[in-house]
Each structure stands twice: as structure tokens, then as C-alpha cells.
Amino acid sequence: MLATAFTELVGCDVPIQQAPMGPISPPELARAVARAGGVGTVSVTGMTADEIVGGFDGGPPDGAMAANFVTADIDPAAVEAAAQRFRILDFFWRDPEPRLVTLAHTGGALALWQVGSVAEAHRAVEAGADIIAVQGSEAGGHVRGRTALLPLLESVLDDVRVPVLAAGGIASARGVAAMLAAGAAGVRMGTRFIASAESGAHPEYVSALLAAGPEATQISDGFAECPLCATMPRARVLRSAVAAVDDLDTDVVGSTTMAGTSRSVPKRAGLPPHRGVRGYVEAMALYAGECVTAVNDVPTAGALVRELAANTRDLLDRSLPAMSTDLPVPQRGVPGVP
Ligand SMILES: Cc1cc2nc3c(=O)[nH]c(=O)nc-3n(C[C@H](O)[C@H](O)[C@H](O)COP(=O)(O)O)c2cc1C
């Protein structure tokens, strides 16, 4: 157990939120994370209220789950339905809106807003958000801001009083421990969970992440055929995917089957390749954060959360007391030391 202001508020044991990732984060993944004590998140964008009520009927969740909404046209009835079913309603990419926060609260849920700048964090708090996630430019997927995680986190922590999660480029216990030590109330991790047993990612996508080395990602507008990119085409993807799509001399990269319906995937579509996709997977939107180098295996999500929590605890216990007692004492005559 790693208690923080976030875990206290939400009622979970581990200050790790698995980020929403469209078809890459199916309910099985979110449930596994929640069962292990973290917060599991599903994407409900585009679902009707009835689909939300009927779609998550696998019994009451065994922990804290969040439902994510993106894009501009959010159906208030869907928000109301989600608020009654999920502990957290999670919003991203649109400007913070008091109306949506009120709908979350009325239904009994907390409201979390992921932001990409200090100004946006202020607007989210003014709108009534209970939790802020700050997304640094290291993040995989659509990147909202232009600032790296640590400077953004520091500025936001100086200014806001609600629990703040750090997002972008975190895939290891070292990253989690560093963010908690810096004052974050928890972390939000996407890329690391793509390579987990319950992830919805296509096996070739997972293999590409496992094979990725240093500097393997870039922010690109190469997959701008999507609703989010319509407002701002900025997403961090594997460099190899940008090269592959640029080389491809066809308008269609494959097909996708979801809920029994098949349709073609146009070149440069923003859809990350899930298990129901066929075609040139290597030329699809292989979203990945800068932390991809730390993704080297495919554990179950539960084992991943438990291992991250245990190793974070260990790192904090070992490093912080050692730092406070073992810091070298400045000697007289050392250059730069008065
Ligand atoms: C494959 C993928 C899909 C994503 N889809 C969404 C999404 O639908 N909604 C959302 O709020 N964030 C989405 N994100 C961004 C995450 O919320 C988060 O900011 C990001 O994963 C953090 O960086 P990391 O991937 O380096 O951990 C996605 C990220 C990835 C990697």
C-alpha cells in the first residue's frame, strides 16, 4: 500500500492510474488494474448511455475504475450513466467545463481532467475538477502540451491544491518513485500497459514496443485522420510507424472488426492497432511514450501493478533516508562552497 492524497480520495491502494487507450484498454485490462489496487480506466467516448450501462455488466468492479471521454461532442446522458457506474469520470482534450464536472458529481463520481499546461490546470480546478493529471510532452498518444513532465508538474504543484497525477514517459518504479518524491499524488501510465496480458493491442504492436530502443518515438502529425487531431494534430508514436506509413503507396492500410462490424482503416488513421485489426500494422498509429525503452516484458496487469508498487515502496524507503543522512558534508576550501 502506498497512501497518497489520490489513494485517500479515490479509495484505492496504489497511486497508479492505467491510462485510457481506446480499444487498447478494454474492460479486462481496467478490471485487472483495479483488482490489484490501482485505478483501471476504460474509454467510453462515442458510447450511448444504454451502451455504458449494458457494456460494463461484469458485476461490480473489485476496485476503482474510471471512464474516459474525449472530443467535443459529449452526450450528457452518457456522462450521467457513466457517473453512476464509475468512481471517476476522466476528461481529456477539450477545455475544462463546469457542466461536465457537475454531471459527474451529481452521479456520485469524481472528476479528473488531464491537462497539458499550467493555464489549463487552473481552468480545470476552476471548473471544479477533483483531480488533475498533468501530461508532459514525453507522453504516448495525443500530446496536449509542449512542456516536459517535471517542469509542468512543478509549476502546477506550486499553484493547485487538488491531488495531481503525473503522466508521460513513466514505465518503471523509478519513474513512479521520482514523481511521488517530487510531490505528485500518483502517476498515470499508458505505454507500459500496452504490453500487458490483458491489453487489447495487436501482437505486432506489442512486439514493436518490445523492440524499440532509445529515441524510438517522435511527436508527429502523421496519423491525423482522427477526431482529436482535427483540432491539433500532435501525437507521440513510434518513429518506425511514421517511416512505414510515409513509404506506403495505398489509401487503405487494413481493416478493423469491432463488435462484429468490419470496416477499412484508411492510411494515416488515428486508430491504434488492436487485436481485431488486419493489414499493415507496422504503418498504423503505434502510439508510444518516451518510456518505451523500459518496456521489456508482457506481464499480467495485476502483477505489473503489484511489482511497481512494491519496487516504488522499496526505492522510496531506501533512497530518501539514505539521501538525508549520507549526503556528503561540504568541506572547507571546496570550490563553490562558501
Ligand atoms: C495507445 C494510447 C492511446 C491513448 N488514448 C487515449 C485516450 O483515448 N484518451 C485519453 O485521455 N488519453 C489517451 N492516451 C494518453 C494517456 O492518457 C496518457 O497521457 C499517456 O499514455 C501517458 O504517457 P505514457 O504513454 O508515456 O505513459 C493514450 C495513450 C496511448 C499510449
PDBQT file of the ligand as one rigid body, heavy atoms in Angstrom, charges set to zero:
ROOT
HETATM    1  C1  LIG A 401      -2.171   3.898 -27.241  1.00  0.00    +0.000 C 
HETATM    2  C2  LIG A 401      -2.588   5.120 -26.474  1.00  0.00    +0.000 A 
HETATM    3  C3  LIG A 401      -3.899   5.577 -26.584  1.00  0.00    +0.000 A 
HETATM    4  C4  LIG A 401      -4.321   6.678 -25.826  1.00  0.00    +0.000 A 
HETATM    5  N1  LIG A 401      -5.639   7.056 -25.883  1.00  0.00    +0.000 NA
HETATM    6  C5  LIG A 401      -6.096   7.987 -25.016  1.00  0.00    +0.000 A 
HETATM    7  C6  LIG A 401      -7.485   8.248 -24.916  1.00  0.00    +0.000 A 
HETATM    8  O1  LIG A 401      -8.313   7.653 -25.620  1.00  0.00    +0.000 OA
HETATM    9  N2  LIG A 401      -7.905   9.178 -24.002  1.00  0.00    +0.000 N 
HETATM   10  C7  LIG A 401      -7.012   9.845 -23.190  1.00  0.00    +0.000 A 
HETATM   11  O2  LIG A 401      -7.449  10.633 -22.357  1.00  0.00    +0.000 OA
HETATM   12  N3  LIG A 401      -5.695   9.632 -23.294  1.00  0.00    +0.000 NA
HETATM   13  C8  LIG A 401      -5.210   8.714 -24.166  1.00  0.00    +0.000 A 
HETATM   14  N4  LIG A 401      -3.861   8.464 -24.216  1.00  0.00    +0.000 N 
HETATM   15  C9  LIG A 401      -2.908   9.305 -23.434  1.00  0.00    +0.000 C 
HETATM   16  C10 LIG A 401      -2.870   8.934 -21.948  1.00  0.00    +0.000 C 
HETATM   17  O3  LIG A 401      -3.962   9.495 -21.277  1.00  0.00    +0.000 OA
HETATM   18  C11 LIG A 401      -1.584   9.383 -21.229  1.00  0.00    +0.000 C 
HETATM   19  O4  LIG A 401      -1.446  10.786 -21.285  1.00  0.00    +0.000 OA
HETATM   20  C12 LIG A 401      -0.298   8.768 -21.750  1.00  0.00    +0.000 C 
HETATM   21  O5  LIG A 401      -0.457   7.407 -22.028  1.00  0.00    +0.000 OA
HETATM   22  C13 LIG A 401       0.830   8.946 -20.748  1.00  0.00    +0.000 C 
HETATM   23  O6  LIG A 401       2.068   8.694 -21.338  1.00  0.00    +0.000 OA
HETATM   24  P1  LIG A 401       2.770   7.251 -21.434  1.00  0.00    +0.000 P 
HETATM   25  O7  LIG A 401       2.069   6.545 -22.538  1.00  0.00    +0.000 OA
HETATM   26  O8  LIG A 401       4.193   7.580 -21.749  1.00  0.00    +0.000 OA
HETATM   27  O9  LIG A 401       2.594   6.546 -20.130  1.00  0.00    +0.000 OA
HETATM   28  C14 LIG A 401      -3.401   7.368 -24.985  1.00  0.00    +0.000 A 
HETATM   29  C15 LIG A 401      -2.076   6.921 -24.907  1.00  0.00    +0.000 A 
HETATM   30  C16 LIG A 401      -1.667   5.810 -25.624  1.00  0.00    +0.000 A 
HETATM   31  C17 LIG A 401      -0.242   5.331 -25.473  1.00  0.00    +0.000 C 
ENDROOT
TORSDOF 0
